[in-house]
Amino acid sequence: MNTFQVLKYGLGLTTDGYRQLAFINNFLKPLVAFHSKKLGYELSASEKKKVLFYYPMYTILGCAEMYTALKGRGLTAEERKRLTLVAAWATLCDDLVDDHNWTEDEVFDIIFNNPTEKGLPGNVKLLIALNNEFHKIWKVSNKYIDQLTVALKWQSESAKQLDPAITLDEIVTICREKNGNTSLMFATLLDEEWTEKELQFIYQSAIVGQLTNDAFDIYKDTKSGIYTYFNKATSIKNVRGFFLEECKKLHSLVRECNAPERNKKNTIRRMSILHAFTLTALDHLQKTEDKFAAPVDWKHVSRQDMVTDMALNSNRFKTVRYMKWLAEQ
């Protein structure tokens, strides 16, 4: 991939981002505002960011549109509605497990059994309201229910990432299964019949996306006591090696799919635009490790030494070079 192609794919992702942001503002925000007012519940600043921006943006740009790129198409209006609504209530669901210690069965009951709202906290009532809106626009399939059930099971396992004794292998298993099965759940919301190879690609794409997220959240995760591959591995060199192996596996799975070569190339290039940021973050973290020596006790490292500043032109130019390089791996 040359520089012109990087600009082309980057501009395409930016355009898709603005399209999804406009959809959030016109469809999701009014819906959330209506139910919040009705319930007398106001989202916290953190919840607003996740419900009205991060989750519905990433679900579309980092997940669904990556999958449909392999099919040579974008999203339909109805697919976008489903995915945006599910992303909005899914982040509220994650908070129940991660921050409020809800069990898998308790979350399952809220989503599937339409319980009475009496005595439930406002965020749970909003979750129920958004899930009901989702059911109004789509008759759920058995594939969706089955895959959501598995995803919820693994989401409950993520609480183990608060345990200092967790091993690196356990972190990988949780991240692979939790995010992989969530991505497979998103895939059931698309009007496609996926082949086994395509499902393997979708599943694998999730851990690469999670590693990209962890690269930029290392400071927040460490301060919150969450153990990820980045703050648990013995060295950044090992993190880089693991990330690149997972990327190569992902690209290999795309190439094995029965799809036009143009679609496979577009999918890999589109993914590389996002995943290249991880390599820039790893460069920054490597400098920090060189400064403190491995293994770094990340709990005592400053925010500046952990968070990669993408406003720096040097990091921007470096990321463009990584985009071109990663697309060929």
Secondary structure, DSSP 4 states (H G I P E B T S, - for coil): --HHHHHHHHHHHHHHHHHHHHHIIIIIHHHHHHHHHHHT----HHHHHIIIIIHHHHIIIIIIHHHHHHTT----HHHHHHHHHHHHHHHHHHHHHHTT---HHHHHHHHHS----TT--HHHHHHHHHHHHHHHH----HHHHHHHHHHHHHHHHGGGGG-TT--HHHHHHHHHHHHHHHHHHHHHTSS----HHHHHHHHHHHHHHHHHHHHHHHHHHHHTT---HHHHSS-HHHHHHHHHHHHHHHHHHHHHSSS-HHHHHHHHHHHHHHHHHHHHHHHHHHHHHHHH-SSP-GGGS-HHHHS--TTSHHHHHHHHHHHHHHTT-
